[in-house]
Amino acid sequence: MIERLKNYPQQVTDLLKLSENHHVLKHDIYDIPTIDQYVFDNIALVGDAAHAMTPNLGQGACQGIEDAYILGMSLSEHPDSGLQEYQKKRVYRANKISAISKRVGVMAQFEHPFLCHIRNLMMKTTPQAFYQKQNQYIFDYHY
């Protein structure tokens, strides 16, 4: 474990040296395909059940909270068709954010030195305004 994190700040490797091996948990991350249906009869999927996503954007729980909010609003405004309203409002957005997260993860996990160099160079030289524009879809959303 320490060898894999040797380029991290010294505090990280110092902390790992103090930890016993059985106290350090390692869990693989699995990606599942997106689905286009969150509602089945009178059952609605929310959060990871509807759209489990890689943690690269830190949006998994955020999207679950959005689901809960939209589900509640949809049911209160449309008691008879609220589940369908929820599905209409959430599927596209959650799936798009999941796809963005997956792309970020693919780039973050490059192993080939040339690809890593290109990625790192792009990250350093791309203007901050580009990243703000790219993330605008996620953060400037209003229901």
N, C-alpha and C positions, 0 to 999 in steps of 0.2 A: 504494500500500500504506500509506504513512504517513497519508494522508488518512483511510483506513478505520479507523485505530487512534489517531486524534487524541485520543480521550478516555481512552486508557490512561495509565498512569504515565509520567512523562517519561523514565525509564530505557529503556522499550520503544521510544519513538520515537527516542531518541538512538542506541540500538543499531541500529535499522533505517537510520538516516542513515549509519552507518559501514559498512553492508553494501552490497555491490554487488548490483544487481538480479538478476543471474544466480545469485547464491548463495542467494537466498530462494526456497524451494520452495513452491508452492501446488498442493495436490491437492484436488479436489472430493471430497466424501463422498457415496457412493451407498448408498441403503438398499435392501435386497433383502427380499422377503417371507419370513416364517418358513415352515419346513417341519415336518411332523409325523412324518417318518421319517428316522432317522439311520443305520439299518442296512439294507444291501442284500446279501442272501446272507451272505457271510463278510467283508463290508467295512463298517466303521463310520466314519462321518464324525465328526470332532471339531473343536473350535474354530471358526474362521471358516467352515470348509467346512460345518459343521452349522448355525451360527447367527451369521453375521456381524451385528454390531450397531453402531449409531451410538456414538460415543465419549462421549456425554453423561454417563454414569455411571462411566466408567473400568472397565467390567466385561468388556470383550471378552477380554482375556488371562486374567482371573480365571475366567471361565466355561470357557475352554479348559483351564485347570489342573484345574478341577472335573471336566470331561469325562475327562481322562486318569486322574484318581484313581478315579472311579467305574467307568470301563472296566476298569482293572486289578483293582479289587476284585471287580467282577462276574464277570470271567473266572476269577479265582482261586477264587471261591466256587462258581461254577456253570460249569464248563468247557464243558458242552454247550449251555447256554442263556444264557451270559454276555452275548452281544451283545444279545439281546432284553431282558435285565435292565437293561443300560446304557441302552437306548433308553427303557424305561419310567421309569427314574429321572431322566432328563435332559431329555426333550423339553419337558415342561410348565414346569419351572423356567427353563430357558434362554430359552424363548419368552416367558415372562412378563417376565423381566428385559429382554429385547430390546424388548418393548412399552413398558415403563416408560421405558427410555432414549429411545425414539422420541418419547414424549409430552413428556419434558423438553426434547428438542431442538426440538420444534415451538414450545414456549413461549419458549425461549431465542432463537429466531430471529424473533420478532414484529418487524415493521417499522413498523406503524401506531403513531403516537405515543400514541394513547389506550390501545391494548392494552398497549404498553410501560409506560405509567404505571400501569395496573391491576396488571400482573404485578409491577412493582417494589414497589408499595405492598403487595401481598399477601406478597411475600418478606420485607419489613421487619417486617410486623405479625403474621405467623403465628408462634405460639409454637414454640420449639425442640423441644419435646416432640412436636409434630406431625411434624416432619421425622424425628426419631428413630424414631417409630412407623412412618412411611412406609418408612424404610430397614431396618427390622428384618427384613423378609423376606429382604433381600439378605445382611445381615451376621450374623444370628443363626441361621444354618442349620447343622444338624449331620447328618452322614451316619451 
